[in-house]
Amino acid sequence: MMLVALALSACARRQAYVAEQPGLVEQVPAQGAPVVMQAPVAPPVVLAGGAPYGPAGGVTGYDAPYQLDAGDRLRIQVFGQEGLTNSYIVDASGNVSISLIGSVPARGLTTADLSRAITGRLRNGYVRNPYVSVEVEVYRPFFILGEVNAPGQYPYVPNMTVEAAVAIAGGFAPRASKTDIILSRNFNGEAMRGPVPPDYPMRPGDTITVKERWF
């Protein structure tokens, strides 16, 4: 009887321990099978608007085709029209100015979208059967603020992460919180802001803010 009582007491203690662990989920096994403890899958980081913030969340624009904005430098080629082939900057209004056709809106467009827009303008009485190619020559810069040694504006490097951006800005300042990093991004005309890990992938035009630690 004493052995049975001890076994029941140990089982009760084990059940109480499991109930107190919010990060653990107990899988109830078949009789005689071992008990398996599994940690639940962490939910995605959520923005103030309730949208997932991470590479898997399409609202971030990370996996979406690149959208042009002010500061991007483009190489626009109009085949057979050397006078139109040149490098163009997307201006502060989000437009590119091309001789013959004037100002063409580019903000929010992909390079393919802009190519079609320019082609349509040229076809309208300027060039017969135009063929236009648009490529990003230099991406617009990113910004890094807060607790880094050299905050400011820097050229974007393809495939860079938040950690790489911090390194470009001279590394973390002595009072930086390496776990409190905020990324701000505009996508489809919407401003998004949320916490990100150091290995989070960046896009041109992003703003990183490294917060100060208080202890």
VOPAGU-2260 file (C-alpha; in pm, 1 decimal, decimal comma):
REM VOPAGU-2260
SITE   aa  ch    i         X         Y         Z
SITE  MET   A    0       0,0       0,0       0,0
SITE  MET   A    1     285,0     238,6      81,0
SITE  LEU   A    2     440,8     183,9    -265,8
SITE  VAL   A    3     105,7     253,8    -434,2
SITE  ALA   A    4      62,2     573,1    -231,3
SITE  LEU   A    5     411,2     693,5    -322,0
SITE  ALA   A    6     347,1     627,1    -691,8
SITE  LEU   A    7      18,4     817,5    -681,9
SITE  SER   A    8     185,8    1106,4    -500,5
SITE  ALA   A    9     465,9    1126,4    -761,4
SITE  CYS   A   10     211,7    1120,0   -1043,8
SITE  ALA   A   11      16,8    1406,1    -884,0
SITE  ARG   A   12     334,5    1611,7    -842,0
SITE  ARG   A   13     424,9    1549,6   -1208,6
SITE  GLN   A   14      78,9    1659,6   -1327,2
SITE  ALA   A   15     101,5    1976,3   -1116,1
SITE  TYR   A   16     445,0    2052,4   -1264,1
SITE  VAL   A   17     313,1    2012,8   -1619,5
SITE  ALA   A   18      14,7    2236,6   -1545,3
SITE  GLU   A   19     248,8    2510,4   -1420,3
SITE  GLN   A   20     457,6    2512,4   -1741,0
SITE  PRO   A   21     275,3    2732,5   -1997,2
SITE  GLY   A   22     544,8    2667,1   -2257,1
SITE  LEU   A   23     492,3    2290,4   -2261,3
SITE  VAL   A   24     218,3    2078,7   -2411,6
SITE  GLU   A   25     164,7    1724,6   -2287,6
SITE  GLN   A   26      75,0    1462,4   -2545,5
SITE  VAL   A   27    -141,6    1194,5   -2382,9
SITE  PRO   A   28       5,9     857,3   -2489,9
SITE  ALA   A   29    -154,8     520,6   -2524,6
SITE  GLN   A   30    -136,9     300,9   -2214,4
SITE  GLY   A   31     219,7     188,7   -2155,7
SITE  ALA   A   32     374,4     433,1   -2407,0
SITE  PRO   A   33     626,0     695,9   -2288,6
SITE  VAL   A   34     508,9    1053,0   -2224,5
SITE  VAL   A   35     640,4    1305,8   -2480,5
SITE  MET   A   36     676,4    1676,0   -2397,8
SITE  GLN   A   37     672,5    1919,7   -2690,4
SITE  ALA   A   38     718,5    2295,4   -2699,7
SITE  PRO   A   39     445,6    2476,8   -2895,9
SITE  VAL   A   40     528,2    2658,3   -3218,6
SITE  ALA   A   41     596,8    3026,0   -3149,9
SITE  PRO   A   42     341,8    3260,4   -3310,4
SITE  PRO   A   43     463,4    3513,0   -3569,2
SITE  VAL   A   44     551,7    3864,2   -3461,2
SITE  VAL   A   45     244,0    4081,2   -3510,7
SITE  LEU   A   46     230,0    4445,1   -3615,2
SITE  ALA   A   47      10,8    4705,9   -3453,4
SITE  GLY   A   48    -240,1    4651,1   -3733,3
SITE  GLY   A   49    -255,9    4278,0   -3664,4
SITE  ALA   A   50     -53,5    4166,8   -3968,3
SITE  PRO   A   51     228,3    3910,2   -3939,7
SITE  TYR   A   52     571,4    4071,8   -3951,9
SITE  GLY   A   53     832,6    3838,7   -4096,3
SITE  PRO   A   54     959,8    3682,5   -4418,6
SITE  ALA   A   55     667,1    3438,8   -4418,5
SITE  GLY   A   56     413,0    3720,4   -4394,6
SITE  GLY   A   57     331,5    3850,6   -4741,3
SITE  VAL   A   58     226,1    4190,3   -4601,3
SITE  THR   A   59     588,9    4279,1   -4531,1
SITE  GLY   A   60     672,8    4285,3   -4899,9
SITE  TYR   A   61     992,1    4087,6   -4848,2
SITE  ASP   A   62     901,3    3811,5   -5093,7
SITE  ALA   A   63     702,2    4039,6   -5323,2
SITE  PRO   A   64     853,5    4191,1   -5639,9
SITE  TYR   A   65    1060,4    4499,4   -5562,3
SITE  GLN   A   66     865,2    4824,6   -5575,3
SITE  LEU   A   67    1038,2    5140,0   -5694,3
SITE  ASP   A   68    1050,0    5457,8   -5488,4
SITE  ALA   A   69    1233,5    5787,8   -5455,5
SITE  GLY   A   70    1610,7    5748,1   -5458,0
SITE  ASP   A   71    1629,6    5441,8   -5683,1
SITE  ARG   A   72    1860,4    5486,5   -5981,3
SITE  LEU   A   73    1740,0    5304,9   -6292,1
SITE  ARG   A   74    1899,0    5199,9   -6617,5
SITE  ILE   A   75    1635,7    5247,3   -6886,8
SITE  GLN   A   76    1711,6    5119,6   -7233,8
SITE  VAL   A   77    1497,5    5195,8   -7537,0
SITE  PHE   A   78    1638,8    4969,5   -7805,2
SITE  GLY   A   79    1715,9    5153,1   -8127,1
SITE  GLN   A   80    1679,7    5490,7   -7951,3
SITE  GLU   A   81    2020,9    5580,5   -7810,0
SITE  GLY   A   82    1905,3    5927,8   -7714,6
SITE  LEU   A   83    1652,6    5782,8   -7470,4
SITE  THR   A   84    1875,1    5513,6   -7319,9
SITE  ASN   A   85    2022,8    5649,2   -6996,2
SITE  SER   A   86    2034,4    5632,8   -6615,9
SITE  TYR   A   87    1738,7    5793,6   -6440,7
SITE  ILE   A   88    1670,6    5875,8   -6075,5
SITE  VAL   A   89    1326,5    5830,9   -5924,0
SITE  ASP   A   90    1268,7    6181,3   -5786,2
SITE  ALA   A   91    1113,5    6287,0   -5456,0
SITE  SER   A   92     770,1    6284,2   -5618,4
SITE  GLY   A   93     817,6    5922,2   -5725,8
SITE  ASN   A   94     855,1    6000,4   -6097,2
SITE  VAL   A   95    1119,8    5958,5   -6365,9
SITE  SER   A   96    1160,1    6229,2   -6628,8
SITE  ILE   A   97    1233,0    6103,5   -6981,1
SITE  SER   A   98    1282,5    6319,3   -7286,6
SITE  LEU   A   99     999,0    6306,8   -7542,6
SITE  ILE   A  100     742,6    6170,4   -7297,5
SITE  GLY   A  101     810,3    6376,7   -6983,6
SITE  SER   A  102     737,2    6262,1   -6628,2
SITE  VAL   A  103     635,2    5898,7   -6574,0
SITE  PRO   A  104     507,8    5780,5   -6232,0
SITE  ALA   A  105     732,8    5507,0   -6090,4
SITE  ARG   A  106     661,1    5490,0   -5716,9
SITE  GLY   A  107     506,6    5158,1   -5618,8
SITE  LEU   A  108     571,1    5001,3   -5959,7
SITE  THR   A  109     794,0    4706,2   -6038,2
SITE  THR   A  110    1055,5    4741,3   -6311,8
SITE  ALA   A  111     825,4    4540,4   -6540,3
SITE  ASP   A  112     534,5    4775,9   -6462,9
SITE  LEU   A  113     745,6    5081,2   -6541,4
SITE  SER   A  114     872,4    4923,2   -6863,0
SITE  ARG   A  115     512,7    4875,5   -6978,7
SITE  ALA   A  116     420,3    5231,9   -6881,5
SITE  ILE   A  117     711,9    5380,6   -7076,7
SITE  THR   A  118     640,2    5153,9   -7373,6
SITE  GLY   A  119     280,0    5273,8   -7380,7
SITE  ARG   A  120     385,0    5639,1   -7373,1
SITE  LEU   A  121     642,9    5595,2   -7650,6
SITE  ARG   A  122     400,8    5401,9   -7869,2
SITE  ASN   A  123     156,5    5691,9   -7851,6
SITE  GLY   A  124     301,4    5888,5   -8142,4
SITE  TYR   A  125     673,0    5882,9   -8060,0
SITE  VAL   A  126     836,8    5547,1   -8139,6
SITE  ARG   A  127     703,1    5268,6   -8355,4
SITE  ASN   A  128     704,2    4930,3   -8180,7
SITE  PRO   A  129     927,0    5040,2   -7890,3
SITE  TYR   A  130    1107,9    4781,3   -7678,3
SITE  VAL   A  131    1196,7    4907,1   -7329,8
SITE  SER   A  132    1411,3    4747,7   -7060,3
SITE  VAL   A  133    1422,2    4878,8   -6700,7
SITE  GLU   A  134    1670,7    4762,9   -6436,2
SITE  VAL   A  135    1762,4    4893,9   -6091,7
SITE  GLU   A  136    2116,1    5029,2   -6119,1
SITE  VAL   A  137    2148,6    5147,4   -5757,1
SITE  TYR   A  138    1890,1    5082,3   -5485,7
SITE  ARG   A  139    1772,1    5362,6   -5261,8
SITE  PRO   A  140    1952,8    5380,2   -4924,9
SITE  PHE   A  141    1848,7    5247,4   -4586,7
SITE  PHE   A  142    1857,7    5436,9   -4256,8
SITE  ILE   A  143    1977,6    5324,5   -3915,6
SITE  LEU   A  144    1907,3    5521,3   -3597,9
SITE  GLY   A  145    1945,9    5486,1   -3224,4
SITE  GLU   A  146    2216,7    5301,8   -3035,1
SITE  VAL   A  147    2476,8    5237,3   -3305,3
SITE  ASN   A  148    2818,5    5399,7   -3330,8
SITE  ALA   A  149    2751,1    5582,1   -3658,6
SITE  PRO   A  150    2377,0    5632,4   -3720,3
SITE  GLY   A  151    2272,9    5770,2   -4055,8
SITE  GLN   A  152    2196,0    5685,3   -4418,0
SITE  TYR   A  153    2385,2    5409,9   -4600,7
SITE  PRO   A  154    2377,3    5244,2   -4943,7
SITE  TYR   A  155    2167,5    4930,0   -4953,5
SITE  VAL   A  156    2352,0    4605,8   -5027,7
SITE  PRO   A  157    2145,9    4321,7   -5182,5
SITE  ASN   A  158    2059,5    4036,1   -4944,6
SITE  MET   A  159    2167,2    4230,1   -4636,7
SITE  THR   A  160    2025,6    4163,4   -4290,3
SITE  VAL   A  161    1963,5    4386,7   -3989,7
SITE  GLU   A  162    2285,6    4254,2   -3837,3
SITE  ALA   A  163    2481,2    4357,7   -4149,4
SITE  ALA   A  164    2323,6    4704,4   -4134,2
SITE  VAL   A  165    2438,7    4744,1   -3773,8
SITE  ALA   A  166    2791,7    4640,8   -3874,2
SITE  ILE   A  167    2792,8    4898,6   -4157,0
SITE  ALA   A  168    2692,0    5162,5   -3900,4
SITE  GLY   A  169    2994,3    5083,3   -3683,1
SITE  GLY   A  170    2835,3    4820,3   -3461,1
SITE  PHE   A  171    2623,6    4845,8   -3147,9
SITE  ALA   A  172    2687,3    5136,6   -2912,0
SITE  PRO   A  173    2773,5    5046,1   -2549,0
SITE  ARG   A  174    2417,0    5098,0   -2426,5
SITE  ALA   A  175    2243,8    4926,5   -2718,2
SITE  SER   A  176    1981,7    4659,7   -2661,1
SITE  LYS   A  177    2070,6    4384,0   -2905,8
SITE  THR   A  178    1725,3    4231,7   -2862,7
SITE  ASP   A  179    1518,2    4550,3   -2902,8
SITE  ILE   A  180    1546,1    4642,5   -3271,3
SITE  ILE   A  181    1259,2    4808,1   -3459,4
SITE  LEU   A  182    1220,1    4802,7   -3837,7
SITE  SER   A  183    1002,0    5052,8   -4026,2
SITE  ARG   A  184     900,6    4982,5   -4386,5
SITE  ASN   A  185     663,8    5125,9   -4646,9
SITE  PHE   A  186     490,2    4874,3   -4869,6
SITE  ASN   A  187     193,3    4929,2   -5100,8
SITE  GLY   A  188     153,9    5276,0   -4951,8
SITE  GLU   A  189     126,0    5138,2   -4598,1
SITE  ALA   A  190     372,8    5222,6   -4320,2
SITE  MET   A  191     462,0    4914,6   -4115,9
SITE  ARG   A  192     666,4    4899,0   -3797,8
SITE  GLY   A  193     762,4    4612,0   -3570,5
SITE  PRO   A  194    1038,1    4433,8   -3374,2
SITE  VAL   A  195    1275,8    4212,8   -3571,5
SITE  PRO   A  196    1566,3    3976,7   -3490,8
SITE  PRO   A  197    1923,1    4054,1   -3606,8
SITE  ASP   A  198    1902,8    3802,1   -3893,1
SITE  TYR   A  199    1590,4    3962,4   -4041,5
SITE  PRO   A  200    1630,1    4044,1   -4416,6
SITE  MET   A  201    1613,9    4410,7   -4512,6
SITE  ARG   A  202    1489,6    4594,9   -4819,6
SITE  PRO   A  203    1590,2    4930,3   -4969,4
SITE  GLY   A  204    1436,9    5226,9   -4788,1
SITE  ASP   A  205    1400,8    5042,7   -4455,7
SITE  THR   A  206    1467,7    5229,1   -4131,5
SITE  ILE   A  207    1626,0    5041,8   -3840,0
SITE  THR   A  208    1607,8    5180,2   -3485,6
SITE  VAL   A  209    1823,8    5017,1   -3216,5
SITE  LYS   A  210    1678,3    5086,5   -2873,2
SITE  GLU   A  211    1873,7    5166,5   -2556,7
SITE  ARG   A  212    1897,0    4911,2   -2277,3
SITE  TRP   A  213    1825,1    5032,2   -1925,7
SITE  PHE   A  214    2039,5    4796,2   -1717,5
